[in-house]
Amino acid sequence: MPSRQIVERQPRMLDFRVEYRDRNVDVVLEDSCTVGEIKQILENELQIPVSKMLLKGWKTGDVEDSTVLKSLHLPKNNSLYVLTPDLPPPSSSSHSGALQESLNQNFMLIITHREVQREYNLNFSGSSTIQEVKRNVYDLTSIPVRHQLWEGWPTSATDDSMCLAESGLSYPCHRLTVGRRSSPAQTREQSEEQSTDVHMVSDSDGDDFEDATEFGVDDGEVFGMASSALRKSPMMPENAENEGDALLQFTAEFSSRYGDCHPVFFIGSLEAAFQEAFYVKARDRKLLAIYLHHDESVLTNVFCSQMLCAESIVSYLSQNFITWAWDLTKDSNRARFLTMCNRHFGSVVAQTIRTQKTDQFPLFLIIMGKRSSNEVLNVIQGNTTVDELMMRLMAAMEIFTAQQQEDIKDEDEREARENVKREQDEAYRLSLEADRAKREAHEREMAEQFRLEQIRKEQEEEREAIRLSLEQALPPEPKEENAEPVSKLRIRTPSGEFLERRFLASSKLQIVFDFVASKGFPWDEYKLLSTFPRRDVTQLDPNKSLLEVKLFPQETLFLEAKE
């Protein structure tokens, strides 16, 4: 049994959607990286020097390039934007700018294989050439480039060395049809090639090498496989850029070769498979099984058909594992996986896979996610049996279950602590809210009191102004020895004090009212009453004289507040 490999992995991955003008760039980094590393990735993607780049959108304000992402306490998904104040805006009318933009775009080519009525959805960058498309189609259909008969290419696509961005393809999607060219010339050519020594193939290049299968020698037959049909289509396209699309083709091809009873392969990137298996609650975590396929191995057909597709294995994997697959047959796809492996598992595991010989494939890697690292529990080679494969899967599950129970316990304790903290924070928040409400109520009360006091002062000032005005307007008090008749009035206030004054008998009653008001008793608030007989003087006509209302020669009156 291979020795257990323990390798370090990132504690937490962060997703950044970075916007620059009319482009969006997705960056995935672990939180131990720095802001400067994000800028370095953007420099490669956007072709903007780091020195000219301002990265904005941080919730904590501007940050330094040396700032570690973990110290910013960022959420899983983040949105940023790039400013380049020192760079001029691109010219929308510039042909070179439009071409450069097209080169960076991805074209979806929907290619129909005419003979078998099969459709392929292939993604190519705008910088890919027509020749590269045709070579990829050869991998899928086994039709050599020079024997491919195409329909649907734009009339401007006259040269196979032309890149897709210049060929006039419809963006973002373009339909094409391909078939095998059938002509007498081709028949003669094939006859000549079939009579040629097979060893000449290794000395040929270009299209001659693509025609190796036309010699009648199939790899499946050489290694004793039941049918050469298994090798007509590759499991994955060469230079698989989009991992999700590559896995869709892998699953479809696997089903066509070995039937529908097979493990459910995760459709998406290896990073997404990690997220699905490890970055969930402890109770929901699963082991990650990585199946590494190789069409050139003599063990592949037996391993897939008899072990990987066994009902017991399929059922056990679906219940306990996230299964992800990759095809290492093509050198470009092999190099891509080794890069991913080095990033996620470290150089030791990558070197282990790199040194595996072709006849040791396929491989089955069993991965367990731990607190701060990924652990490769087992590397299962193709020369195994169903029972041994099941035993190794179960042994891995035992290790995983023990670790999972510890993680569940730790997670439950952490959640309990967080619940207590949330309750304390909520109680503190409610207390602050209550204090704030009391403070605001007190402030409102004080403001209302201040407002009322201001109104009261204004009213007092107004009354005082009226009183002074009335006091100044009063005629002078006549003397006792006045030639005209004089009436002497004695007025008792509500406090018991007396107001005494002489008035001319001919004076109007209104002057008495003004006198009382000048002393602070306005007639609209107080009644002026006589004693014998009792009557309300304020109800009398104010334009009549004191003599007419019988307040002569003297009278005692008293003031009473109106209700």
TORSE-472413 format. One line per 2 residues: number of its first residue (from 1); their letters; for each residue z, y, x of C-alpha. Coordinates in steps of 0.1 Angstrom, whole numbers. Each point is the difference from the previous one (the first is absolute). Layout:
<recs>
NUM = a = Z:Y:X ~ ... $
</recs>
This chain:
<recs>
1 = mp = 0:0:0 ~ -9:34:15 $
3 = sr = 30:21:10 ~ 12:26:-24 $
5 = qi = -12:35:8 ~ 22:30:-8 $
7 = ve = -18:33:3 ~ 9:36:-8 $
9 = rq = -16:18:-30 ~ 3:35:-14 $
11 = pr = 31:6:-22 ~ -20:19:-26 $
13 = ml = -36:10:-6 ~ -10:34:-13 $
15 = df = -33:9:-18 ~ -15:35:5 $
17 = rv = -29:14:-20 ~ -13:29:22 $
19 = ey = -24:25:-16 ~ -24:21:21 $
21 = rd = -25:21:-18 ~ -20:-25:-21 $
23 = rn = 12:-31:18 ~ 30:-23:-4 $
25 = vd = 14:-22:28 ~ 25:-28:-6 $
27 = vv = 24:-5:29 ~ 26:-29:1 $
29 = le = 27:3:27 ~ 35:-14:5 $
31 = ds = 28:25:-3 ~ 8:-3:37 $
33 = ct = -32:19:9 ~ -2:37:5 $
35 = vg = -18:28:-18 ~ -22:3:32 $
37 = ei = -12:-35:-5 ~ -13:8:-35 $
39 = kq = -19:30:16 ~ -15:-23:26 $
41 = il = -13:-24:-27 ~ -14:30:-20 $
43 = en = -17:13:32 ~ -20:-32:2 $
45 = el = -8:0:-38 ~ -7:37:-5 $
47 = qi = -14:8:35 ~ 25:29:2 $
49 = pv = 19:7:32 ~ 38:-3:-5 $
51 = sk = 4:35:15 ~ -21:15:-28 $
53 = ml = 18:-20:-28 ~ 28:12:-22 $
55 = lk = 15:-29:-21 ~ 17:14:-31 $
57 = gw = 17:-14:-31 ~ 33:-11:14 $
59 = kt = 28:4:-25 ~ 24:11:27 $
61 = gd = -23:28:12 ~ -19:1:33 $
63 = ve = 8:-28:25 ~ -6:-6:37 $
65 = ds = -25:-25:14 ~ 29:-18:16 $
67 = tv = 19:-4:-33 ~ 6:-37:-9 $
69 = lk = -11:-8:-35 ~ 32:-19:-7 $
71 = sl = 21:32:5 ~ -19:17:-29 $
73 = hl = 12:-26:-25 ~ -35:-2:-16 $
75 = pk = -9:-21:-31 ~ -25:-29:2 $
77 = nn = -30:21:-11 ~ -6:35:14 $
79 = sl = -27:27:-4 ~ -8:24:28 $
81 = yv = -29:24:8 ~ -16:13:31 $
83 = lt = -7:36:7 ~ -24:12:28 $
85 = pd = 3:38:1 ~ -17:2:34 $
87 = lp = -31:-20:-11 ~ -28:15:-20 $
89 = pp = -7:-16:-35 ~ -30:-24:-1 $
91 = ss = -33:14:-12 ~ -9:-17:-33 $
93 = ss = -37:7:7 ~ 0:-16:34 $
95 = hs = -21:-32:1 ~ 18:-13:30 $
97 = ga = 33:4:-18 ~ -13:-18:-31 $
99 = lq = -13:-28:23 ~ 33:-3:18 $
101 = es = 18:-3:-34 ~ -25:-27:-11 $
103 = ln = 7:-19:32 ~ 37:-1:-8 $
105 = qn = -6:-12:-36 ~ 0:-37:-11 $
107 = fm = -30:-14:-19 ~ 4:-29:-24 $
109 = li = -30:-23:1 ~ -4:-24:-29 $
111 = it = -23:-26:14 ~ -15:-27:-22 $
113 = hr = -11:-33:17 ~ -31:-7:-21 $
115 = ev = -3:-38:5 ~ 36:-9:-9 $
117 = qr = 6:30:-23 ~ 32:9:19 $
119 = ey = 12:36:4 ~ 19:14:30 $
121 = nl = 19:33:0 ~ 0:13:36 $
123 = nf = 15:32:14 ~ -17:17:30 $
125 = sg = 7:33:16 ~ -27:26:0 $
127 = ss = -4:-5:38 ~ -9:-36:-4 $
129 = ti = -37:-8:5 ~ -24:-19:-23 $
131 = qe = -2:-26:27 ~ 37:-6:-2 $
133 = vk = -2:-4:-38 ~ -27:-26:4 $
135 = rn = 19:-19:27 ~ 31:-1:-23 $
137 = vy = -22:-13:-28 ~ -12:-28:23 $
139 = dl = 36:-10:4 ~ 4:-2:-38 $
141 = ts = -33:-16:-10 ~ -12:-18:32 $
143 = ip = -34:18:-4 ~ -10:13:35 $
145 = vr = -8:37:2 ~ -37:-4:6 $
147 = hq = -2:-24:-30 ~ 18:24:-24 $
149 = lw = -20:15:-28 ~ 16:31:-14 $
151 = eg = -3:21:-32 ~ 18:32:-7 $
153 = wp = 0:18:34 ~ -10:37:-3 $
155 = ts = -35:10:12 ~ 16:21:27 $
157 = at = 17:-31:15 ~ -30:-8:23 $
159 = dd = 19:-11:32 ~ 27:-27:3 $
161 = sm = 17:21:26 ~ 6:28:-25 $
163 = cl = 36:5:-11 ~ 8:-2:-37 $
165 = ae = 10:37:-2 ~ -36:9:9 $
167 = sg = -18:-27:-20 ~ 2:17:-34 $
169 = ls = 23:-26:-17 ~ 17:9:-32 $
171 = yp = 36:10:5 ~ 25:-16:-5 $
173 = ch = -17:-31:-13 ~ -35:-14:5 $
175 = rl = -16:-32:-12 ~ -23:-22:21 $
177 = tv = -16:-35:-4 ~ -7:-24:28 $
179 = gr = -19:-33:2 ~ -16:-23:25 $
181 = rs = -36:10:10 ~ -24:-28:-9 $
183 = sp = -34:0:16 ~ -24:-24:19 $
185 = aq = 7:19:32 ~ 37:-6:-4 $
187 = tr = -6:-37:-7 ~ -20:-3:33 $
189 = eq = 26:19:18 ~ 28:-23:-13 $
191 = se = -20:-30:10 ~ -5:13:35 $
193 = eq = 37:8:3 ~ 10:-35:-13 $
195 = st = -20:-15:29 ~ 16:22:25 $
197 = dv = 28:-14:23 ~ 33:8:-16 $
199 = hm = 14:12:34 ~ -24:29:-1 $
201 = vs = 21:16:-26 ~ 26:10:25 $
203 = ds = -26:18:20 ~ -12:21:-29 $
205 = dg = 14:32:-14 ~ -1:21:-31 $
207 = dd = -16:-17:-30 ~ -9:-32:19 $
209 = fe = 38:-7:3 ~ 4:5:-37 $
211 = da = -25:-27:-7 ~ 20:-27:17 $
213 = te = 8:-17:-33 ~ -37:-4:-7 $
215 = fg = -3:-27:27 ~ 15:-24:-25 $
217 = vd = 33:-3:19 ~ 30:10:-20 $
219 = dg = 35:4:15 ~ 15:-19:-29 $
221 = ev = -22:-30:7 ~ 8:1:37 $
223 = fg = 37:-2:-6 ~ -3:-26:-27 $
225 = ma = 6:22:-31 ~ -11:-13:-33 $
227 = ss = -24:28:-9 ~ -18:27:19 $
229 = al = 4:21:-32 ~ 35:9:11 $
231 = rk = -14:22:28 ~ -27:20:-19 $
233 = sp = 22:30:-6 ~ 27:13:23 $
235 = mm = 36:3:-13 ~ 0:37:9 $
237 = pe = -26:26:9 ~ -2:9:37 $
239 = na = 19:32:9 ~ 20:-1:-32 $
241 = en = 11:36:-4 ~ 17:-2:-34 $
243 = eg = 26:-28:0 ~ 2:-2:-38 $
245 = da = -38:-5:-3 ~ 0:-25:28 $
247 = ll = 27:-20:-18 ~ -19:1:-33 $
249 = qf = -30:-16:18 ~ 23:-25:18 $
251 = ta = 15:-11:-33 ~ -34:-4:-17 $
253 = ef = -14:-19:29 ~ 31:-22:3 $
255 = ss = -3:-9:-37 ~ -36:-8:3 $
257 = ry = 6:-23:30 ~ 33:-17:-10 $
259 = gd = 4:5:-37 ~ 22:22:-22 $
261 = ch = 33:-19:9 ~ 11:20:30 $
263 = pv = 27:25:10 ~ -1:34:-16 $
265 = ff = -11:22:29 ~ 14:35:0 $
267 = ig = -28:25:-5 ~ 7:30:22 $
269 = sl = 10:10:35 ~ 25:-18:22 $
271 = ea = 22:31:-3 ~ -1:-3:-38 $
273 = af = 9:-37:2 ~ 30:10:21 $
275 = qe = 10:25:-26 ~ -4:-26:-28 $
277 = af = 20:-26:18 ~ 27:19:19 $
279 = yv = 4:36:-13 ~ 15:-9:-34 $
281 = ka = 35:-8:-12 ~ 16:-29:18 $
283 = rd = -2:-23:-31 ~ -37:6:-3 $
285 = rk = -10:-6:37 ~ -22:-29:11 $
287 = ll = -12:-15:32 ~ -34:10:12 $
289 = ai = -25:-27:8 ~ -31:10:21 $
291 = yl = -29:-24:-1 ~ -24:4:30 $
293 = hh = -34:-16:-7 ~ -26:-10:26 $
295 = de = -33:-15:-11 ~ -7:-14:35 $
297 = sv = 30:-23:0 ~ -5:-37:-9 $
299 = lt = 34:1:-17 ~ -8:28:-25 $
301 = nv = -17:-20:-27 ~ 26:-27:-1 $
303 = fc = 29:24:1 ~ -13:22:-28 $
305 = sq = -12:-28:-23 ~ 28:-25:4 $
307 = ml = 31:21:9 ~ -4:36:-9 $
309 = ca = -15:-9:-34 ~ 25:-28:-7 $
311 = es = 18:7:-33 ~ 35:-3:15 $
313 = iv = -8:25:28 ~ -18:24:-24 $
315 = sy = 30:-1:-24 ~ 26:4:27 $
317 = ls = -18:29:16 ~ -5:19:-33 $
319 = qn = 37:-3:-8 ~ 15:10:34 $
321 = fi = -27:18:21 ~ -24:29:1 $
323 = tw = -31:-16:15 ~ -24:22:20 $
325 = aw = -31:-13:18 ~ -24:11:27 $
327 = dl = -32:-15:15 ~ -1:-1:38 $
329 = tk = -35:-15:3 ~ -16:33:9 $
331 = ds = 11:16:32 ~ 3:35:-16 $
333 = nr = 23:-14:-27 ~ 20:-19:25 $
335 = ar = 5:31:21 ~ 10:20:-31 $
337 = fl = 27:-26:-10 ~ 14:-1:36 $
339 = tm = 4:38:-2 ~ 19:-3:-33 $
341 = cn = 20:-29:14 ~ 10:20:31 $
343 = rh = 11:29:-22 ~ 21:-21:-25 $
345 = fg = 13:-29:21 ~ -3:12:36 $
347 = sv = -20:-11:30 ~ 16:-34:4 $
349 = va = -12:-13:-34 ~ -34:16:5 $
351 = qt = -4:-17:34 ~ 10:-33:-16 $
353 = ir = -28:2:-25 ~ -24:13:26 $
355 = tq = 5:-30:22 ~ -5:-25:-28 $
357 = kt = -32:-21:4 ~ -25:-2:-27 $
359 = dq = 7:-37:-8 ~ 37:9:-5 $
361 = fp = -9:22:-30 ~ 6:6:-29 $
363 = lf = 35:14:5 ~ 28:7:-25 $
365 = li = 25:27:10 ~ 33:1:-20 $
367 = im = 16:35:2 ~ 34:11:-12 $
369 = gk = 10:36:-3 ~ 34:10:13 $
371 = rs = 21:31:1 ~ -17:15:31 $
373 = sn = -26:-25:11 ~ -26:-26:-12 $
375 = ev = 7:-36:11 ~ -28:-25:4 $
377 = ln = 18:-31:-12 ~ -28:-25:7 $
379 = vi = -36:-2:12 ~ -16:-31:-16 $
381 = qg = -33:-13:15 ~ -28:-17:-18 $
383 = nt = 8:-35:12 ~ 27:-7:-25 $
385 = tv = 6:-20:-32 ~ 9:11:-35 $
387 = de = 36:-14:4 ~ 5:17:34 $
389 = lm = -14:33:-14 ~ 24:-3:-30 $
391 = mr = 29:-8:22 ~ -6:31:22 $
393 = lm = -4:22:-30 ~ 33:-13:-15 $
395 = aa = 17:4:34 ~ -11:37:1 $
397 = me = 12:5:-36 ~ 35:-13:10 $
399 = if = 2:26:28 ~ -13:26:-23 $
401 = ta = 23:-8:-29 ~ 31:2:23 $
403 = qq = -12:34:13 ~ -9:11:-36 $
405 = qe = 36:-7:-12 ~ 14:21:27 $
407 = di = -24:28:-8 ~ 8:-2:-38 $
409 = kd = 37:2:8 ~ -5:30:23 $
411 = ed = -23:17:-26 ~ 24:-6:-28 $
413 = er = 29:15:20 ~ -22:30:10 $
415 = ea = -11:5:-36 ~ 37:-1:-11 $
417 = re = 8:26:26 ~ -29:21:-10 $
419 = nv = 10:-3:-37 ~ 35:12:9 $
421 = kr = -14:29:20 ~ -24:8:-29 $
423 = eq = 29:0:-24 ~ 20:23:23 $
425 = de = -30:23:5 ~ -5:1:-38 $
427 = ay = 37:8:-6 ~ -2:27:27 $
429 = rl = -32:13:-16 ~ 16:1:-34 $
431 = sl = 31:18:15 ~ -23:26:16 $
433 = ea = -18:4:-33 ~ 33:5:-19 $
435 = dr = 12:25:26 ~ -34:18:-2 $
437 = ak = 2:0:-38 ~ 35:15:1 $
439 = re = -10:26:26 ~ -30:9:-21 $
441 = ah = 21:3:-31 ~ 25:22:18 $
443 = er = -28:21:13 ~ -15:4:-35 $
445 = em = 35:8:-14 ~ 5:27:27 $
447 = ae = -35:13:-6 ~ 7:2:-37 $
449 = qf = 33:18:6 ~ -16:24:23 $
451 = rl = -28:6:-26 ~ 26:7:-27 $
453 = eq = 20:22:23 ~ -31:20:8 $
455 = ir = -7:3:-38 ~ 35:11:-6 $
457 = ke = -1:26:27 ~ -33:13:-13 $
459 = qe = 14:2:-35 ~ 31:18:13 $
461 = ee = -20:24:20 ~ -22:6:-30 $
463 = re = 30:6:-23 ~ 16:23:26 $
465 = ai = -32:20:2 ~ -1:3:-37 $
467 = rl = 36:10:-1 ~ -4:27:26 $
469 = sl = -31:13:-18 ~ 20:2:-32 $
471 = eq = 29:16:17 ~ -22:27:16 $
473 = al = -17:7:-33 ~ 32:6:-20 $
475 = pp = 6:37:-10 ~ 30:16:15 $
477 = ep = 34:-6:-17 ~ 9:31:-22 $
479 = ke = 32:18:5 ~ 28:-2:-26 $
481 = en = -3:38:-7 ~ -37:-3:-7 $
483 = ae = -15:23:-26 ~ -17:-30:-17 $
485 = pv = 19:-27:-17 ~ 11:-28:24 $
487 = sk = 7:-36:-7 ~ 24:-19:22 $
489 = lr = -6:-37:3 ~ 24:-26:14 $
491 = ir = -17:-34:7 ~ 20:-31:8 $
493 = tp = -18:-25:24 ~ 4:-38:-3 $
495 = sg = 23:1:30 ~ 24:24:-18 $
497 = ef = -10:31:19 ~ -9:32:-19 $
499 = le = -30:23:5 ~ 5:35:-12 $
501 = rr = -26:28:-3 ~ -9:30:-21 $
503 = fl = -33:4:-17 ~ -16:28:-20 $
505 = as = 3:-9:-37 ~ -37:7:-2 $
507 = sk = -8:-26:27 ~ -19:-30:-10 $
509 = lq = 17:-34:-2 ~ -25:-12:27 $
511 = iv = 19:21:26 ~ 32:-19:-8 $
513 = fd = -19:-33:5 ~ -14:13:34 $
515 = fv = 34:11:11 ~ 15:-35:-8 $
517 = as = -30:-16:18 ~ 5:22:31 $
519 = kg = 34:-15:2 ~ -14:-35:1 $
521 = fp = -1:-9:-36 ~ -36:1:-12 $
523 = wd = -3:2:-38 ~ -23:-31:-1 $
525 = ey = 29:-21:14 ~ 30:17:-17 $
527 = kl = 9:12:-35 ~ 18:33:-5 $
529 = ls = 24:-4:-28 ~ 21:26:-19 $
531 = tf = 35:-10:-14 ~ 5:18:-33 $
533 = pr = -21:-8:-17 ~ -13:-29:22 $
535 = rd = -37:3:6 ~ -26:-8:26 $
537 = vt = -11:34:13 ~ -28:-15:20 $
539 = ql = -17:-9:-33 ~ -2:37:-9 $
541 = dp = -30:22:5 ~ 3:12:37 $
543 = nk = -19:32:-9 ~ 28:12:-24 $
545 = sl = 26:25:12 ~ 36:-9:6 $
547 = le = 9:22:-29 ~ -23:-19:-23 $
549 = vk = 14:-34:10 ~ 35:14:-5 $
551 = lf = 11:-3:36 ~ 16:35:-1 $
553 = pq = 23:16:10 ~ 13:-30:18 $
555 = et = -2:-38:-3 ~ 12:-31:18 $
557 = lf = -26:-27:5 ~ 1:-33:18 $
559 = le = -27:-21:18 ~ -6:-36:-9 $
561 = ak = -25:-23:17 ~ -28:-13:-21 $
563 = e = -2:-37:-6 $
</recs>
